[in-house]
């Protein structure tokens, strides 16, 4: 289940199929703790996934082995061919990757954040698929990517559209798709993606072009903030209500740091604020978090073999990326019957960059800026863009979701009371704290998980009665 391997086939997971059996409750704990299910597991006990880093020939039920494919991605030395026109070669290969990945699409739409990856893809799409429409999601108050993204599209002659986040609308679209989702993840951009993909379909698009996939083989240097967070991740067990104490509960920064203290350094790399182990045990009404944490053991030896901090981070991020970031798009596309294209996962392009492109075209040896080849490709068409300097993202209004859909989520919590008996008490106890993004992030995880549980438990019960 990875765009690096090709297009995933979820037909075996259609409703009523024999492979859909019992819900894996440890996988539910995975999502509450980390926002995704640790591969090779899935939300169903009988379904295992071959994500990138695993071998399709291995038995994922018995002997899965993880090996990171892009070791020392930033360490390719400069060689005698370094004076060739790397930008021209990259542009040609990226255009080919766009054509291959979009084959069969009648009306492709590019998720255009205004950042490096989507901007370089826009340049390629303008040549390879000039019928592409760019769409930018205005999802939160932290940053506004619309101006930069619109400028890119306008300059390249591509049509550009904007979608402003309405968290209630996005959630309603998610609920409508739940019966058709093949599997479950709770990536913090899932609702943004569901909102965008639904909108694209309603506006006549039949495919989504996604800029994921380049980080692992370009390499991502570890910045100062990431080093500090890794140092604060001490794997402590603190009282489950510590972030609910007066004054503490109003500070996102303080709650975030208390949450970080309870994580290990690898799980702190995964995006977002999530439930602590004690909180997860409280939601289930029994110890289960340790079973989720034990799943990390499968990856420990490979991560411990990393030769640099950035390789260790790349390995850790690849776990979350395969089962979270990629999964959100793959599951959404399957549920909405649209194509999903990932040009950066194209084998020819990625192998050329990984094996042949020299180090200084990936990461600047002095400034440690990454994706230098992509930056130079963009510079061949544009002056400096603000979101080339600072990465944009499809943010989502977490606090707005809690304000607009609290009662709906609480209703689902009541329906799932026998599985997560602590969900209703947690919601009631924290209702007045959901204007803090830290607590709203946890609400988001419940908002994703609870309706899926409610629907699929009914579905599986019906199957059992019919049998």
Rosetta blueprint (number, residue, H / E / L):
1 X L
2 X L
3 X L
4 X L
5 X L
6 X L
7 X L
8 X L
9 X L
10 X L
11 X H
12 X H
13 X H
14 X L
15 X L
16 X L
17 X L
18 X L
19 X L
20 X L
21 X L
22 X L
23 X E
24 X L
25 X H
26 X H
27 X H
28 X H
29 X H
30 X H
31 X H
32 X H
33 X H
34 X H
35 X L
36 X L
37 X L
38 X L
39 X L
40 X L
41 X L
42 X L
43 X L
44 X E
45 X L
46 X L
47 X L
48 X L
49 X L
50 X L
51 X L
52 X L
53 X L
54 X L
55 X L
56 X L
57 X L
58 X L
59 X L
60 X L
61 X L
62 X L
63 X L
64 X L
65 X L
66 X L
67 X L
68 X L
69 X L
70 X L
71 X L
72 X L
73 X L
74 X L
75 X L
76 X L
77 X L
78 X L
79 X L
80 X L
81 X L
82 X L
83 X L
84 X L
85 X L
86 X H
87 X H
88 X H
89 X H
90 X H
91 X H
92 X H
93 X H
94 X H
95 X H
96 X H
97 X H
98 X H
99 X H
100 X H
101 X H
102 X L
103 X L
104 X L
105 X L
106 X L
107 X L
108 X E
109 X E
110 X E
111 X E
112 X L
113 X L
114 X L
115 X L
116 X H
117 X H
118 X H
119 X H
120 X H
121 X H
122 X H
123 X H
124 X H
125 X H
126 X H
127 X H
128 X H
129 X L
130 X L
131 X L
132 X L
133 X E
134 X E
135 X E
136 X E
137 X E
138 X E
139 X L
140 X L
141 X L
142 X L
143 X L
144 X L
145 X L
146 X H
147 X H
148 X H
149 X H
150 X H
151 X H
152 X H
153 X H
154 X H
155 X H
156 X H
157 X L
158 X L
159 X E
160 X E
161 X E
162 X E
163 X E
164 X E
165 X L
166 X L
167 X H
168 X H
169 X H
170 X H
171 X H
172 X H
173 X H
174 X H
175 X H
176 X H
177 X H
178 X H
179 X H
180 X H
181 X L
182 X L
183 X L
184 X L
185 X L
186 X L
187 X L
188 X L
189 X L
190 X H
191 X H
192 X H
193 X H
194 X H
195 X H
196 X H
197 X H
198 X H
199 X H
200 X H
201 X H
202 X H
203 X L
204 X L
205 X L
206 X L
207 X E
208 X E
209 X E
210 X L
211 X L
212 X L
213 X L
214 X L
215 X H
216 X H
217 X H
218 X H
219 X L
220 X L
221 X L
222 X L
223 X L
224 X H
225 X H
226 X H
227 X H
228 X H
229 X H
230 X H
231 X H
232 X H
233 X L
234 X L
235 X L
236 X L
237 X L
238 X L
239 X L
240 X L
241 X L
242 X H
243 X H
244 X H
245 X L
246 X L
247 X L
248 X H
249 X H
250 X H
251 X L
252 X H
253 X H
254 X H
255 X H
256 X H
257 X H
258 X H
259 X H
260 X H
261 X H
262 X L
263 X L
264 X L
265 X H
266 X H
267 X H
268 X H
269 X H
270 X L
271 X L
272 X L
273 X L
274 X L
275 X L
276 X L
277 X H
278 X H
279 X H
280 X H
281 X H
282 X H
283 X H
284 X H
285 X L
286 X L
287 X L
288 X L
289 X H
290 X H
291 X H
292 X H
293 X H
294 X H
295 X L
296 X L
297 X H
298 X H
299 X H
300 X H
301 X H
302 X H
303 X H
304 X H
305 X L
306 X L
307 X L
308 X L
309 X H
310 X H
311 X H
312 X H
313 X H
314 X H
315 X H
316 X H
317 X H
318 X H
319 X H
320 X H
321 X H
322 X H
323 X H
324 X H
325 X H
326 X H
327 X H
328 X H
329 X H
330 X H
331 X H
332 X H
333 X H
334 X H
335 X H
336 X H
337 X L
338 X L
339 X E
340 X E
341 X E
342 X L
343 X H
344 X H
345 X H
346 X L
347 X H
348 X H
349 X H
350 X H
351 X H
352 X H
353 X H
354 X H
355 X H
356 X H
357 X L
358 X L
359 X H
360 X H
361 X H
362 X L
363 X E
364 X L
365 X L
366 X L
367 X L
368 X L
369 X L
370 X E
371 X L
372 X H
373 X H
374 X H
375 X H
376 X H
377 X H
378 X H
379 X H
380 X L
381 X L
382 X L
383 X L
384 X L
385 X L
386 X H
387 X H
388 X H
389 X H
390 X L
391 X L
392 X L
393 X L
394 X L
395 X L
396 X L
397 X L
398 X H
399 X H
400 X H
401 X H
402 X H
403 X H
404 X H
405 X H
406 X H
407 X H
408 X H
409 X H
410 X H
411 X H
412 X H
413 X H
414 X H
415 X H
416 X L
417 X L
418 X L
419 X L
420 X L
421 X L
422 X H
423 X H
424 X H
425 X H
426 X H
427 X H
428 X H
429 X H
430 X H
431 X H
432 X H
433 X H
434 X L
435 X L
436 X L
437 X H
438 X H
439 X H
440 X H
441 X H
442 X H
443 X H
444 X H
445 X H
446 X H
447 X H
448 X H
449 X H
450 X H
451 X H
452 X H
453 X H
454 X H
455 X H
456 X H
457 X H
458 X H
459 X H
460 X H
461 X H
462 X H
463 X H
464 X H
465 X H
466 X H
467 X L
